[in-house]
Amino acid sequence: MGEPDPATTASRAAPAEGPWQAGLRKLRRDRTAMTAVVVLVLIILACIAAPWYATHMSQSDPFQSNLDGQITIGPNTLDIMQADTAGLGLGVTPIGPTWHSKYFLGADDQGRDVMARMLYGGRNSLLISFVATVICLVLAAIVGTVAGFLGGWVDIVLARLLDVLWAFPIYLLAISLSIVLIAKGLQIGPINIPSNSLLIPIAIIGIVYVPYVARPIRGQVLSLSRSDFVLAARCLGVPAGRVLLRDILPNVTTTLIVFAPLMMALNMLTESALSFLSIGVQPPAASWGTIIQDGEDLLYTQPMVAIAPGLAIIVTVLALNFLGDGVRDAFDPRAKLRVRKG
């Protein structure tokens, strides 16, 4: 008898690579996506360290007004709010970036450390965008899967509800809901959510984007429900719940993973816009959008107050978009086919 083929022996010994393992392997090989992951991790770690920075580095309360405070840099002691030298010299101007541990990016119009507020604001911006993304994807998965799998009048009702939400411009709907809920708060039975709670912008942003994810999910579930392997399972008498769990949801999960970083980037931009308009994160809390609003009146004297959080938003959103492109290429092979056909 001849010796066995080494290639055949190796193929029998090594287990087949599943779609998740293959997708993660492709994602790890994507240098752009991995660079985006590193950038996001650094941003998250910096925001987590906000209390340590405020206590040990800045040694100031980023939420307390400090108009009469002073800062010592080497042999010099400077007022945080310095006399204005322009015009008649009647006003005061916050100290600019010192590039030292204290007031690294300068102060705002209340004498608060901009760097410390940026780190705390980043925590809220990241938290709101992440939780809103989870809520959006969960609701979209439920609505899209139920509509596409059950069909009939259930699909008609849910599809029309999605069309109604889709008809509203996204920011107009978010602004309208924010104005109403921030003015009165939110009462759900015995639960009272105050107007300054982060749960309000989280709920608003999580809901307004549901149609943009639920409609593709519904279309995918409709296509899967008519596929050969699902029809064969139903002909064999497999229960509908088992078909849904074993054949439909695994394919939908991949689509949701592809949507996740892109939706998080959109949610961060929406939160920043609402907070800039004073209908998002409410004082004394802060986010990158509220800090940009704080620096609006200081653009000509201390532009770093508004530029720094703006750059943070740009870097974070770009990193999420690059990561989303990498996740799409790794877990959605149809995307590459569409690009090649085009």
ZIQUIZI-V447458 format. One record per backbone hydrogen bond with DSSP energy under -1.0 kcal/mol. NH is the residue of the N-H (numbers start at 1). CO is the residue of the C=O. Records with the same first field share a line. If there is no record, write none. Layout:
NH = CO, CO
//
This chain:
9 = 5
10 = 6
11 = 7
12 = 8
13 = 9
14 = 10
22 = 18
23 = 19
24 = 20
25 = 21
26 = 22
27 = 23
28 = 24
29 = 25
34 = 30
35 = 31
36 = 32
37 = 33
38 = 34
39 = 35
40 = 36
41 = 37
42 = 38
43 = 39
44 = 40
45 = 41
46 = 42
47 = 43
48 = 44
49 = 45
50 = 47
53 = 49
54 = 50
55 = 51
56 = 52
57 = 53
58 = 53
60 = 54
64 = 61
66 = 110
69 = 66
71 = 78
73 = 76
76 = 73
78 = 71
80 = 69
82 = 93
84 = 91
89 = 86
93 = 82
95 = 80
98 = 103
99 = 104
107 = 95
108 = 112
111 = 108
114 = 106
117 = 113
118 = 114
119 = 115
120 = 116
121 = 117
122 = 118
123 = 119
124 = 120
125 = 121
126 = 122
127 = 123
128 = 124
129 = 125
130 = 126
131 = 127
132 = 128
133 = 129
134 = 130
135 = 131
136 = 132
137 = 133
138 = 134
139 = 135
140 = 136
141 = 137
142 = 138
143 = 139
144 = 140
145 = 141
146 = 142
147 = 143
148 = 144
149 = 145
150 = 146
151 = 147
155 = 151
156 = 152
157 = 153
158 = 154
159 = 155
160 = 156
161 = 157
162 = 158
163 = 159
164 = 160
165 = 161
166 = 162
167 = 163
173 = 169
174 = 170
175 = 171
176 = 172
177 = 173
178 = 174
179 = 175
180 = 176
181 = 177
182 = 178
183 = 179
184 = 180
185 = 181
186 = 193
188 = 191
191 = 188
193 = 186
197 = 194
200 = 197
202 = 198
203 = 199
204 = 200
205 = 201
206 = 202
207 = 203
208 = 204
210 = 207
213 = 210
214 = 210
215 = 211
217 = 213
218 = 214
219 = 215
220 = 216
221 = 217
222 = 218
223 = 219
224 = 220
225 = 221
227 = 224
231 = 227
232 = 228
233 = 229
234 = 230
235 = 231
236 = 232
237 = 234
238 = 233
243 = 239
244 = 240
245 = 241
246 = 242
247 = 243
248 = 243
249 = 244
252 = 248
253 = 249
254 = 250
255 = 251
256 = 252
257 = 253
258 = 254
259 = 255
260 = 256
263 = 259
264 = 260
265 = 261
266 = 262
267 = 263
268 = 264
269 = 265
270 = 266
271 = 267
272 = 268
273 = 269
274 = 270
275 = 271
276 = 272
277 = 273
278 = 275
279 = 274
285 = 282
291 = 287
292 = 288
293 = 289
294 = 290
295 = 291
296 = 293
302 = 298
305 = 302
307 = 303
308 = 304
310 = 306
311 = 307
312 = 308
313 = 309
314 = 310
315 = 311
316 = 312
317 = 313
318 = 314
319 = 315
320 = 316
321 = 317
322 = 318
323 = 319
324 = 320
325 = 321
326 = 322
327 = 323
328 = 324
329 = 325
330 = 326
331 = 327
332 = 328
335 = 332
337 = 333
338 = 334
339 = 335
340 = 336
341 = 337
342 = 338
//
